[in-house]
Amino acid sequence: MEILKWIQEWYKSNCDGDWEHLYGIKIYNIDNPGWGVLIDLTDTPLEEKTFNKVSNYINDDNWIHCMVKDGVFNGGGDPNKLEEILLIFKNWVENKDY
């Protein structure tokens, strides 16, 4: 649950009366099955920050891919990877990795 509290705080810290109307965070299921995460970086301190793509495919039941494209953090992974996707984003934000 710690990562959910963290992502809520990150979202809240970027809400300025405008950003939240145009941008935000989307967490959704995909039909592989798995998870998709989109986090808009436009008008945030991360907008120009470099992210090194993460791609690890072991098999159809064990995979994760994260990248930044067109100002959006894009994460995807198998049904067990939602927390890991959010942790990759958190670590990047906090300059711990990626």
Salt bridges, closest charged atoms under 4 A:
ASP78 OD2 - LYS81 NZ 2.78
GLU94 OE1 - LYS90 NZ 3.09
GLU94 OE1 - LYS96 NZ 3.06
